[in-house]
Amino acid sequence: MAPSHVLKCCQKVLAWVPVAFIALVVAWSYYAYVVELCVFTISSTAEKAVYLVVFHLSFFMFVWSYWKTIFTSPASPSNEFCLSKADKEQYEKEERPESQQEILRRAAKDLPIYTTTASRAIRYCDRCQLIKPDRCHHCSACDICVLKMDHHCPWVNNCVGFSNYKFFLLFLMYSLLYCLFVAATVLQYFIKFWTNELPDVQNATHAKFHVLFLFFVAAMFFISILSLFSYHCWLVGKNRSTIETFRAPTFRNGPDKNGFSLGCSKNLREVFGDEKKYWLLPIFTSLGDGCNFPTRLVIMDPEQVTVPSQNEPVKSSVANQSFPTRPLSESQNRLLASDCQWVESGPEEESVKTGAKKHIIVSLES
C-alpha cells in the first residue's frame, strides 16, 4: 500500500517537470530580451521603448492564458449523471451485460444523452460510477471524467476540455505571437552578432550568446506551435475534439464525425461565446454547461424518420435502444435559432411547426 502511495506522489511530482521546463525557458527569454537585448545591445531609446511595450503586452497575455490553462480545474459531470444508490447496488449485483444496460437505460431516460458506444450501449464509467454525458471521457492521468475532453496535455499538466479549451487556444495563439515578435525583433541583431558587426557593445560576448540562442529558441517554438495551433483552429471550425477526430461519436443512426457541427460561425461561438469583446481574453465565455450540446441528428431518409411524442423516448432504428430527450438550453437555442426546425408527430401524419418546443432536427450541410 505504501509503495503504491509513494509511486503516485512521484508521478504527481514528475508531471510538473514539463511545466517547470516551460517556465524556466520563458523566464530566461524574458531576461535575455529585456536585459541582454534591450538594455545592453540596442542603443536607440525609441526602439527600446517600442520593443519593451509590445514585448510586455504579449508576454503578459501569454503568461495569463498559460496560467489559466494550467490551474483551471477540468469540469466533471454533475450529480444527475451519477446512479442512485439503489441503481448502483443493482448494477453491481447484475452479471449479465444486458441487465446492466437495462439499468443504465432506465437511469438515463431523463438525461440529455444522444451518443452511445460503438456497440450501441449507454456510455458508463465504472471508475467514476456515472453515466457519461455526450463528449465526456475518462482521463487516466487525472483519474476523473472530463466534460468535452480534448486531450491530456503534459505541457500544462492538466486535461484540456470544456472548462479550459478557450484558454488553451489563447495560450497557443499568444505563445505563437510571443515567439514571432521575439524572433522578428531579434533577427537583425542576430545577423549583426553572427557577422561580428557589433564588437563594441557592452558585455558583447555575454549578450551575443543570449541573443543568438534566443533567436533559435523563438524560431523553433514558433514552428512547432504553429502546426498545433493550426490543427486546433481546424478542430474549432469543425466542432470536434481531438478524441472525436480519431473516434467519431456514435448517434442513433451510427457514427458521425460532424454530428456536433453547426457551421463554422456557430462552432466558433460555442467555444468563445456570444460577446466578441471577450474573445481574446482568457475569461470563461463558452456557451452551455458542458453536459448538453446541440447536435445534428444524422437522418438518412427523412420520410422514414418518425419522432415520438414528448413523453416518449426516441428509439434507434438500428439497435432498438432508447435515446432520452430533453429541451435545449438557452445557449443552445441561440446557436440553432436561425436554421432550426421543430417536428411534432401526430397519430396519422407529421407536421412541421416553427417554435413548438419539441425535438429538433438539423439537416446536414452538403
Secondary structure as GFF3:
##gff-version 3
##sequence-region A 1 366
A	DSSP	alpha_helix	2	14	.	.	.	ID=ss1
A	DSSP	alpha_helix	17	31	.	.	.	ID=ss2
A	DSSP	pi_helix	32	39	.	.	.	ID=ss3
A	DSSP	alpha_helix	45	71	.	.	.	ID=ss4
A	DSSP	three_ten_helix	79	81	.	.	.	ID=ss5
A	DSSP	alpha_helix	85	93	.	.	.	ID=ss6
A	DSSP	alpha_helix	97	107	.	.	.	ID=ss7
A	DSSP	beta_strand	124	125	.	.	.	ID=ss8
A	DSSP	beta_strand	130	131	.	.	.	ID=ss9
A	DSSP	beta_strand	137	139	.	.	.	ID=ss10
A	DSSP	beta_strand	144	146	.	.	.	ID=ss11
A	DSSP	beta_strand	151	153	.	.	.	ID=ss12
A	DSSP	beta_strand	158	160	.	.	.	ID=ss13
A	DSSP	alpha_helix	165	194	.	.	.	ID=ss14
A	DSSP	alpha_helix	204	238	.	.	.	ID=ss15
A	DSSP	alpha_helix	242	246	.	.	.	ID=ss16
A	DSSP	beta_strand	250	251	.	.	.	ID=ss17
A	DSSP	beta_strand	254	255	.	.	.	ID=ss18
A	DSSP	alpha_helix	264	272	.	.	.	ID=ss19
A	DSSP	three_ten_helix	276	278	.	.	.	ID=ss20
A	DSSP	three_ten_helix	302	304	.	.	.	ID=ss21
A	DSSP	beta_strand	314	315	.	.	.	ID=ss22
A	DSSP	beta_strand	322	323	.	.	.	ID=ss23
A	DSSP	alpha_helix	330	336	.	.	.	ID=ss24
A	DSSP	beta_strand	341	345	.	.	.	ID=ss25
A	DSSP	beta_strand	350	352	.	.	.	ID=ss26
A	DSSP	beta_strand	359	361	.	.	.	ID=ss27
###
